[in-house]
Amino acid sequence: MNNLSITFPEKTEKQKLNIAKGFYHQFIDTFIETIKLISISKKEFLSRLEFDGSLLAELSSKQQSIQLHSGHFFNYEFMNLGAALYLKNNWVGIYASMSNKAIDKIIFDMRKRFGTILISNNEFRSRFHQYSNKPYSLGLAADQNPHNPYNAYWADFFGKKTAFVKGPEKGSKSKNTAVVMVYINRVKRGYYRLETTLLTTTPNATPEGFITKSLVNFIEEKIKQNPSNYLWSHKRWKHEFDEQKFGHLVID
């Protein structure tokens, strides 16, 4: 509710409660759908995902690596498995290990079952080079809070300065990848639509902060379209902005 109060100060308490109620419905559905994804067939999965993969196919045919940038929209597990089925080059995902080893193995096996190459966030720097020497696709949910707010971009997110990780933008420029924005939205219960939008094929030609700010704007726009379709349970404004400490890191 604190997140919603920051995001939608103009809404009444009843309106914010309705958004929260919609969020919890989708949050629980995501949990149940994730259990089903452990055993779902490709045919059944594809019948539940509406997706035009022509953009990704075109980019893959040009032998340019691709970074897919998104936020935590529901159901993000569909996003991973759908990309694995449509992308022709290596599809790499980053994951955070869970403390419960049994649950961690179940989720790990589910996420890789259609071909996703999973790399732990703790091992990314040491392992990613194994896949980056030829065209690849990398999926990044780039709305996480950075561990170190001093090594971050700060941008207005719903009118409040917010820290965003630098890694996705730095990675796209260092590897000269195409950058594609990805959004997933529920068509009806258990059925989703995946949308892709090309941001750039020449990241090195963009000014510093452009790719990150574009993602921030993209996430804002999609949240406004469907406020309940976002993971509001994480603390989005974890770090408090201080002009003296972080003013030089602000991107417009």
C-alpha positions in Angstrom: 0.0 0.0 0.0 3.0 2.3 0.6 4.1 1.6 -3.0 0.7 2.4 -4.3 0.4 5.6 -2.3 3.7 6.8 -3.8 2.7 5.7 -7.3 -0.9 6.9 -7.3 -1.3 9.8 -4.8 -4.3 11.0 -6.7 -6.3 7.8 -6.2 -8.7 7.2 -3.3 -8.1 4.6 -0.7 -10.8 2.5 -2.2 -9.2 2.7 -5.7 -5.8 1.7 -4.2 -7.4 -1.2 -2.3 -8.9 -2.4 -5.6 -5.5 -2.4 -7.3 -4.1 -4.3 -4.3 -6.9 -6.8 -4.6 -6.2 -7.3 -8.3 -2.5 -7.7 -7.5 -3.2 -10.5 -5.0 -5.4 -12.4 -7.4 -2.6 -12.3 -10.1 0.0 -13.1 -7.5 -1.8 -16.2 -6.4 -2.6 -17.2 -10.0 1.1 -16.9 -10.8 2.0 -19.2 -7.9 -0.6 -21.8 -9.1 0.5 -21.4 -12.8 4.1 -21.9 -11.8 3.2 -25.3 -10.4 1.5 -26.2 -13.7 4.5 -25.0 -15.7 6.6 -27.7 -14.1 4.8 -30.3 -16.3 3.0 -28.4 -19.0 3.6 -29.6 -22.6 4.9 -27.2 -25.3 1.7 -27.5 -27.2 -0.4 -26.6 -24.2 1.9 -23.8 -23.2 1.9 -22.2 -26.7 -1.9 -22.4 -26.7 -1.9 -20.1 -23.7 0.6 -17.6 -25.0 -0.2 -15.0 -27.7 3.0 -13.8 -29.2 4.3 -12.5 -32.5 7.9 -13.6 -32.6 8.8 -11.9 -35.9 10.9 -9.1 -34.3 13.1 -11.6 -32.4 13.4 -13.8 -35.4 14.5 -10.9 -37.6 17.1 -9.7 -35.0 18.4 -13.3 -34.5 18.8 -13.7 -38.3 21.2 -10.8 -38.4 23.5 -12.5 -36.0 23.3 -9.6 -33.5 23.0 -10.5 -29.8 19.8 -9.3 -28.1 19.1 -8.0 -24.6 15.4 -8.2 -23.5 14.6 -5.7 -20.8 11.4 -5.8 -18.7 10.0 -5.3 -15.3 8.3 -7.8 -12.9 4.9 -8.1 -14.7 2.6 -11.1 -14.4 3.3 -13.8 -15.3 7.0 -13.4 -15.7 7.5 -17.2 -15.7 5.5 -17.3 -19.0 7.9 -14.6 -20.4 11.0 -16.8 -19.8 9.5 -20.0 -21.2 8.0 -18.2 -24.2 11.3 -16.5 -25.1 13.1 -19.9 -24.9 10.7 -21.4 -27.5 10.9 -18.5 -29.9 14.5 -17.4 -29.8 16.9 -19.2 -32.2 20.2 -18.3 -30.4 21.2 -19.2 -26.8 18.6 -17.8 -24.4 20.3 -16.8 -21.1 18.4 -16.0 -17.9 19.8 -14.8 -14.6 18.3 -16.1 -11.4 18.6 -15.7 -7.7 19.0 -18.9 -5.7 16.4 -19.6 -3.0 17.4 -20.6 0.5 15.2 -23.7 0.4 17.3 -26.1 -1.7 14.4 -28.4 -2.6 12.2 -25.5 -3.9 15.2 -23.9 -5.6 15.8 -27.1 -7.6 12.1 -27.4 -8.6 12.0 -23.7 -9.9 15.4 -24.0 -11.5 14.3 -27.1 -13.5 11.0 -25.5 -14.4 12.7 -22.4 -15.8 15.2 -24.3 -18.0 12.8 -27.0 -19.3 12.3 -25.3 -22.7 16.0 -24.5 -23.2 16.8 -21.5 -21.1 20.4 -21.4 -19.9 20.3 -20.2 -16.3 23.1 -18.5 -14.6 23.1 -17.5 -10.9 23.5 -13.8 -10.3 26.5 -14.6 -8.1 28.2 -16.5 -10.9 27.2 -14.3 -13.8 30.6 -12.5 -14.2 32.5 -15.8 -14.1 30.2 -17.8 -16.4 28.6 -15.5 -18.9 31.7 -15.5 -21.2 31.0 -19.1 -22.0 27.9 -17.9 -24.0 28.9 -14.4 -25.1 31.4 -15.4 -27.8 28.6 -16.1 -30.2 25.2 -14.5 -30.7 23.0 -14.8 -27.6 19.9 -13.4 -26.1 19.8 -12.3 -22.5 16.7 -11.7 -20.4 16.9 -9.0 -17.7 14.2 -8.0 -15.2 15.9 -4.6 -14.8 13.6 -3.0 -12.2 15.5 -4.5 -9.2 16.9 -2.3 -6.4 20.7 -2.0 -6.8 22.7 -3.3 -3.8 24.9 -0.2 -4.0 23.0 3.1 -4.6 26.3 4.8 -5.3 26.7 2.6 -8.3 23.3 3.2 -9.9 21.4 5.4 -12.2 18.8 7.6 -10.4 15.6 8.5 -12.4 12.1 9.8 -11.7 9.8 6.9 -11.3 6.3 8.1 -10.8 7.7 11.5 -9.6 10.1 10.1 -7.0 13.8 9.6 -7.5 14.5 5.9 -7.7 17.7 3.9 -8.0 18.1 1.5 -11.0 20.9 -1.0 -11.7 23.4 0.1 -14.3 24.3 -3.4 -15.5 21.7 -3.8 -18.3 22.7 -0.6 -20.1 26.5 -1.2 -19.6 26.1 -4.8 -20.9 24.2 -3.7 -24.0 26.9 -1.2 -24.9 29.9 -3.4 -24.1 28.5 -6.2 -26.3 26.7 -3.9 -28.8 23.4 -5.8 -28.4 20.0 -4.9 -29.8 17.8 -3.8 -26.9 14.1 -5.0 -26.9 11.5 -4.0 -24.3 9.2 -6.8 -23.3 5.8 -6.7 -21.7 3.5 -9.5 -20.7 -0.2 -9.1 -19.8 -3.0 -11.4 -19.0 -5.6 -11.9 -21.7 -7.8 -14.0 -19.4 -7.1 -16.3 -16.5 -4.3 -18.6 -17.5 -3.7 -17.0 -20.9 -1.2 -14.2 -21.7 0.0 -11.9 -24.4 3.7 -11.2 -24.9 4.7 -7.9 -26.6 8.1 -6.9 -27.8 9.2 -3.4 -28.8 12.6 -2.6 -30.4 14.4 0.2 -28.6 17.7 0.3 -30.5 20.1 -1.9 -32.5 22.9 0.7 -31.9 23.2 1.1 -28.1 26.7 2.7 -28.4 25.1 5.6 -30.3 22.8 6.4 -27.4 23.7 8.9 -24.7 24.5 7.7 -21.2 21.3 6.8 -19.3 19.1 6.7 -22.4 18.5 2.9 -22.3 17.8 2.9 -18.5 15.5 5.9 -18.7 13.6 4.4 -21.6 13.0 1.2 -19.5 11.8 3.4 -16.6 9.4 5.2 -18.9 8.2 1.9 -20.4 7.5 0.3 -17.0 5.6 3.4 -15.9 3.5 3.4 -19.0 2.6 -0.3 -18.7 1.8 0.1 -15.0 -0.6 3.0 -15.7 -2.3 0.8 -18.3 -2.9 -2.1 -15.8 -1.8 -1.2 -12.3 -2.5 -4.6 -10.8 -0.2 -6.4 -13.3 3.0 -5.5 -11.4 4.9 -7.0 -8.4 3.9 -4.5 -5.8 5.1 -6.7 -2.9 8.7 -5.8 -3.3 9.9 -2.4 -1.8 10.5 -0.4 -5.0 11.7 2.8 -3.2 14.3 1.0 -1.0 16.9 3.7 -1.2 16.2 7.3 -0.2 17.5 10.0 -2.6 20.0 12.4 -1.3 21.0 15.3 -3.7 24.5 15.6 -2.3 25.2 11.9 -2.4 23.5 10.9 -5.6 22.8 14.1 -7.6 25.5 13.4 -10.1 24.0 10.0 -10.9 20.6 11.4 -12.0 19.5 10.7 -15.6 16.8 12.7 -17.3 
